Amino acid sequence: MTAEMAAPAWMHEQITAEQYDSWSEEQCAGIEIVDGMVVVSPSASKRHNRLARILANSLEEAAGAEWNADTDFDVRLQDVPLTNRRPDVVVYRADSIDITPTRPEHVLLVVEVVSPGSETTDRIVKTDQYAKSGIAFYWRVEQAATGVPLVYTYVLDPAARVYRDGEVFTGVVKVSAPFAVEVDLGRI
């Protein structure tokens, strides 16, 4: 059996923004589109999902009325070739809640929780893509062997469109930018 026989045809063809926008939420769940190609994401662990939820809830509470924090939806980084990423947590402008697709100019911060199989993508590829698209802040959460997460924070250099290293936190994240927030990730 060849790969073409085992996988649907749409997994071997570039998807346009118009095609993707016609798909149902169920068809879009668990995938990202990179350079027009479908990339299937494995199901996240309970620990991964809990970290994302704790972060989203804390960020939402601290952000004020002008920002929302949420999980599990697409951010359209570019239309041609189509690149949609689905960050673990997105802090976006509250007044853009009904605008679809969510675009980088709506987004203040994205968070990726690194899992087995996403290391290179979360550490290198997404970091570059988010910076080039102009998202001001990026946090990467590493699930350390000790069980206490490490959080790497990055701030966009808007002229160079690259991230500069911010602070690294173990267990408790306490930042003043993009807004003041303290998150205890040790409570997983």
C-alpha positions in Angstrom: 0.0 0.0 0.0 1.4 3.4 -1.0 1.2 6.6 1.1 -1.2 8.0 -1.5 -3.6 5.0 -0.9 -3.4 5.4 2.9 -3.9 9.1 3.1 -6.6 11.2 1.5 -5.7 13.2 -1.6 -6.0 16.6 0.1 -3.0 15.7 2.3 -0.9 15.6 -0.9 -2.0 18.9 -2.4 -1.6 22.5 -1.4 -4.6 24.0 0.3 -5.7 27.5 -0.5 -7.1 30.0 2.0 -10.5 29.8 0.2 -10.5 25.9 0.4 -9.5 25.9 4.1 -12.1 28.6 5.0 -14.8 26.3 3.5 -13.9 23.4 5.8 -15.9 22.7 9.0 -14.5 23.2 12.5 -14.2 19.5 12.8 -12.1 19.2 9.7 -9.8 22.0 11.0 -9.3 20.5 14.5 -6.0 19.0 15.2 -4.2 20.3 12.1 -2.2 23.3 11.0 -1.5 24.4 7.4 2.1 25.2 6.6 3.0 26.5 3.2 -0.3 25.2 2.0 0.2 21.7 3.2 -1.8 20.0 6.0 0.2 19.1 9.1 -1.5 16.8 11.5 -0.9 17.4 15.2 -0.9 14.5 17.6 -3.3 14.7 20.5 -1.9 16.6 23.4 -1.4 15.0 26.8 -3.5 16.0 29.9 -0.4 17.8 31.3 0.1 19.8 28.1 -3.6 20.8 28.1 -3.6 21.7 31.8 -0.5 23.9 31.3 -2.2 25.7 28.4 -5.4 26.2 30.3 -3.7 27.5 33.5 -1.8 30.0 31.3 -4.8 31.1 29.3 -6.9 31.6 32.4 -4.2 33.6 34.2 -3.5 35.7 31.1 -7.2 36.4 30.5 -7.6 37.5 34.1 -4.6 39.8 34.1 -5.1 41.2 30.6 -7.9 43.6 31.3 -10.9 44.3 29.1 -8.9 45.1 26.0 -7.4 41.6 25.6 -8.8 38.0 25.5 -6.8 34.8 26.1 -7.9 31.6 24.6 -6.8 28.2 23.4 -7.3 26.0 20.3 -8.0 28.3 17.3 -6.1 29.3 14.2 -3.9 32.3 13.6 -3.6 33.0 9.9 0.1 34.0 9.4 -0.1 34.3 5.6 -2.6 33.7 2.8 -0.3 32.6 0.0 1.0 30.0 0.5 -1.5 29.5 3.3 0.0 29.2 6.8 -2.3 28.7 9.7 -0.8 27.9 13.1 -2.8 26.8 16.2 -0.9 28.1 19.2 -1.6 26.5 22.6 -2.5 30.0 24.0 -3.3 33.2 22.1 -3.7 36.6 23.7 -5.7 38.7 21.1 -7.5 42.0 20.9 -11.0 41.7 22.5 -12.5 43.8 19.7 -11.4 41.2 17.2 -13.3 38.3 18.8 -15.7 38.0 15.8 -13.1 38.6 13.1 -12.2 35.5 11.2 -9.5 34.6 10.5 -7.5 35.9 13.4 -4.4 37.6 12.0 -1.1 38.6 13.6 -2.2 42.2 13.9 -4.9 41.0 16.3 -2.4 39.0 18.4 -0.2 40.3 21.3 1.2 37.0 22.6 1.4 33.4 21.6 2.4 30.5 23.8 3.5 27.1 22.7 3.8 24.2 25.2 6.5 21.9 23.8 5.6 18.2 23.6 7.5 15.2 22.3 7.4 15.5 18.5 7.0 19.3 18.5 10.5 20.3 19.8 12.0 21.6 16.6 8.8 23.2 15.4 8.1 25.0 18.7 11.8 26.0 19.4 12.8 27.1 15.9 10.2 27.1 13.2 7.3 28.7 15.0 9.6 31.2 16.7 10.7 32.4 13.3 7.2 32.4 11.8 5.6 34.3 14.7 8.5 36.9 14.7 8.3 37.4 10.9 4.5 37.9 11.1 5.0 40.7 13.8 3.6 39.1 16.9 5.1 41.1 19.8 5.6 38.4 22.4 6.3 34.6 22.3 6.5 32.2 25.3 7.8 28.7 25.0 6.9 26.3 27.8 9.3 23.3 28.2 8.1 20.3 30.3 11.2 19.6 32.3 12.1 16.2 33.6 11.7 17.5 37.2 8.0 18.1 36.5 8.3 21.9 37.0 7.9 23.7 33.7 10.4 26.1 32.3 9.0 29.2 30.5 11.2 31.0 28.0 9.9 34.5 27.1 10.8 36.4 24.0 10.2 40.0 22.8 10.0 41.0 19.2 12.6 43.3 17.7 10.2 45.0 15.3 12.9 46.3 13.0 14.7 43.0 12.5 11.5 40.9 12.9 13.3 38.5 15.2 12.7 37.7 18.9 15.2 38.8 21.5 15.6 36.5 24.6 13.6 37.6 27.6 13.5 36.1 31.0 13.4 32.3 31.8 11.1 31.2 34.6 11.0 28.0 36.6 7.5 27.1 37.9 6.3 30.7 38.6 6.1 33.2 35.7 6.1 36.9 36.9 6.3 39.5 34.2 5.4 43.1 33.7 5.1 43.0 29.9 3.0 42.7 27.8 1.0 43.3 31.1 1.6 42.4 34.7 0.8 38.8 35.4 2.0 36.1 37.8 1.3 32.4 37.0 2.1 29.5 39.2 2.7 26.5 36.8 3.9 24.4 39.7 0.3 23.7 40.5 -0.2 21.2 37.7 
